[in-house]
Each structure stands twice: as C-alpha cells, then as structure tokens.
Amino acid sequence: MGGFHRVCSIFDLDEGKVLTAEVAGEPVAIVCSQDSVFAIRDVCSHASVPLSEGEVEDCAIECWLHGSRFDLRTGEPLGPPATKWVPVYTVAVEGEDVIVAVEEPAEP
C-alpha cells in the first residue's frame, strides 16, 4: 500500500479550510494555508482529538480542545499543553489532484 493516494481536488481547498481523509488507514487533515497545501495526522498528540475541527492560521492548526497549536510544515507543537510532534506527510499537487503519501512522514 505504498506511494501516493489521491485525497481531493485542488478546487476543494480554500485558504484556511481543512478537509479530512483516510489515507492508507491513517486519519489525515488536508489544509490550505498561505497558498500552500499541507497534510498532517488528524489527531492531536496531547488529547487524541481531531485537529481538523480546529482553526487554521499562519501555517498552524490549533486543537479545539485545549488550544495546542501545531506547525503544518513540521508538526512541531507551538505551545502547551502539547509537547509531542504530530506527523506530517508528503503532499503534492498533480494537475487538479492533491495526493498524499503517509508511509513515510516527514521527520522533525
């Protein structure tokens, strides 16, 4: 089950909007921020709730439950209470398709 998987059309994404998908069995949040597309595991490392329900601003997503923010580029927690990184995945746009590979998340 390697390689890239199509998750949506580029036209499905708007600035600050989050789409969710299951890719190779993993919950993934697909986010458009600052004219770039990011893919991050859709689970907060602090509270195990969906990050996709939070707000997006300045290449970061905020967990709706306790306010932890994560860098969409790296998965790094930007403030407490989270201290553990969230995996981010390789994402690409091919034509109109947004594709994601989850088997090798980018390392911090």
C-alpha positions as CSV (number, residue, x, y, z in Angstrom):
1,M,0.0,0.0,0.0
2,G,2.9,2.4,-0.8
3,G,3.0,5.5,-2.8
4,F,0.7,8.5,-3.2
5,H,-3.1,8.5,-2.8
6,R,-5.4,11.0,-4.2
7,V,-7.3,12.8,-1.4
8,C,-9.2,15.6,-3.2
9,S,-9.2,18.1,-6.0
10,I,-7.2,21.3,-5.5
11,F,-10.5,23.1,-6.2
12,D,-11.9,21.6,-3.0
13,L,-9.5,23.6,-0.9
14,D,-9.8,27.2,0.2
15,E,-7.4,29.2,2.3
16,G,-7.8,28.1,6.0
17,K,-10.2,25.3,5.1
18,V,-9.5,21.7,6.4
19,L,-10.6,18.5,4.6
20,T,-10.3,15.1,6.2
21,A,-9.4,11.8,4.5
22,E,-8.3,8.3,5.5
23,V,-5.1,7.6,3.6
24,A,-3.6,4.1,3.9
25,G,-5.6,3.6,7.2
26,E,-4.4,6.9,8.7
27,P,-6.6,9.9,9.5
28,V,-5.2,12.9,7.6
29,A,-6.1,16.6,7.6
30,I,-5.5,18.3,4.3
31,V,-5.0,22.1,4.8
32,C,-4.5,25.1,2.6
33,S,-2.6,27.9,4.3
34,Q,-0.6,30.7,2.9
35,D,-1.2,29.4,-0.7
36,S,0.4,26.0,0.2
37,V,-1.2,22.6,0.8
38,F,-0.2,20.5,3.8
39,A,-1.1,17.1,5.2
40,I,-0.9,16.4,8.9
41,R,-2.1,13.4,11.0
42,D,-5.6,14.4,12.1
43,V,-5.0,13.5,15.8
44,C,-3.8,15.9,18.5
45,S,-0.7,14.5,20.2
46,H,-1.9,15.8,23.5
47,A,-5.6,14.9,23.7
48,S,-6.2,12.4,20.8
49,V,-9.0,14.5,19.3
50,P,-9.3,15.6,15.6
51,L,-7.1,18.6,14.7
52,S,-9.4,19.1,11.7
53,E,-12.0,20.6,14.0
54,G,-9.6,23.5,14.9
55,E,-8.8,26.8,13.4
56,V,-6.0,27.4,10.8
57,E,-3.8,30.5,10.8
58,D,-0.3,31.3,9.6
59,C,0.7,27.7,8.6
60,A,-0.5,26.4,12.0
61,I,-3.6,24.4,13.1
62,E,-5.0,24.8,16.6
63,C,-6.5,21.9,18.6
64,W,-10.1,22.9,19.5
65,L,-10.0,21.2,22.9
66,H,-7.0,22.7,24.8
67,G,-5.6,25.2,22.3
68,S,-2.3,23.5,21.4
69,R,-1.1,24.8,18.0
70,F,1.0,22.7,15.5
71,D,3.1,23.9,12.6
72,L,1.6,22.5,9.4
73,R,5.1,22.3,7.8
74,T,6.8,20.2,10.5
75,G,4.1,19.0,13.0
76,E,6.0,20.8,15.8
77,P,3.9,21.8,18.8
78,L,4.0,25.6,19.0
79,G,2.7,25.9,22.6
80,P,1.4,23.9,25.6
81,P,-0.2,21.7,26.6
82,A,1.1,19.6,23.7
83,T,4.8,18.6,23.8
84,K,4.9,15.8,21.2
85,W,5.1,16.4,17.4
86,V,2.3,15.3,15.1
87,P,3.4,13.5,11.9
88,V,3.2,15.5,8.7
89,Y,3.0,13.8,5.3
90,T,4.4,14.4,1.9
91,V,1.7,16.2,-0.2
92,A,1.8,17.1,-3.9
93,V,-0.5,18.6,-6.5
94,E,-0.6,16.8,-9.8
95,G,-2.8,18.7,-12.3
96,E,-6.0,19.2,-10.3
97,D,-5.4,16.3,-7.9
98,V,-4.0,16.6,-4.3
99,I,-2.1,13.5,-3.5
100,V,-0.6,12.3,-0.2
101,A,1.9,9.7,0.9
102,V,1.6,8.6,4.6
103,E,4.0,5.7,4.8
104,E,7.0,7.9,5.5
105,P,6.0,11.0,7.5
106,A,8.5,13.9,7.3
107,E,10.7,13.9,10.4
108,P,11.2,16.9,12.6
